[in-house]
Amino acid sequence: MMFARISKTLMCFSLAAFTFLVVFNNITDYRSNYNFVQHVLSMDTTFPGNALMYRAITSETLWHMGYWLIIAGEAAACVLFAQSALALFRARHGTAATFNKAKNLVHAAAGVGFMVWFFGFMVVGGQWFVMWQSDSWNGQDAAFRFYTAILAVLIYVVLPDSEVE
């Protein structure tokens, strides 16, 4: 059905727009989220007497490198979601096989996004740097919303499409 193809295309486009704005905001308002990375990596707002403080990173250079790694991952997800939306848009009038094949980049885009927001924020930030202990610098709720939306779109998009009626 054409509406399903259009909605799948628009969902990928929406994720491309979202990730673009995340990258744009992180670059144009660098200091705000850099401060977030600095506090998470330095673990300076975790519980007092935390036995995991040996993991803390206090190097300003490493804070910047970590932040740019996050931005690079977000930018890669943006490019892949944009390419996915374009591939789906181009294939929207094609056969079911053609449209289904056009979904290949969606897997890559969702994989990169999942790595940024689940692995980066939940595993590394949340557990390794115990971000969950911080009342002021805890991005786990936001990361959860991001990777959940990505996974929901991925699940819907990869459902097989039939011939357009």
PyMOL commands that set and color helices and strands:
alter all, ss='L'
color gray80, all
select helices_A, chain A and resi 2-28+30-42+53-55+60-91+96-101+104-128+131-133+140-158
alter helices_A, ss='H'
color red, helices_A
deselect
rebuild
show_as cartoon
